[in-house]
């Protein structure tokens, strides 16, 4: 009886998989293949990549994002806990209360760590910690050169020409 409830789901999953496979195989068999240097160039976010991918960037934003994720996890687990707490017996409620106390204690430790490391501080004074030395502060406060995307002047970016004339003809068309 329960298995019959899943039949429509399984049928739709199989139909979706068959349609997806047919589209991929069809485009592979029927699609034109005219590779060129321009078509094989890396494309990301509409910008032509220029320079090295190994540039340094501040990770402070990622630390703040991870902090928000840690505290959002608490909210994800809070709703099912409340439902179980309301429907439980007296002994279950006592157990669930202890479990939630342990969970909140672990999150409190994470919050204390985030505050101690000064992840939430945005000013230069907040960013200084015991780890900072005069050399680190000079290095951090130096002006970085701007990131170039290659098309700042509003004109098309020219990729370096290769020795193959077919690639050059394909890139110009």
Secondary structure, 3 states (H helix, E strand, C coil): CHHHHCHHHHHHHHHHHHHHHHHHHHHHHHCCCCCCHHHHCCEECCEECCCCCCCCCCCHHHHHHHHHHHHHHHHHHHHHHHHHHHHCCHHHHHHHHHHHHHHHHHHHHHHHHHHHCCCCCCCHHHHCCCCCCHHHHHHHHCCCCCCCCCCCCCCCCCCCCCCCHHHHHHHHC
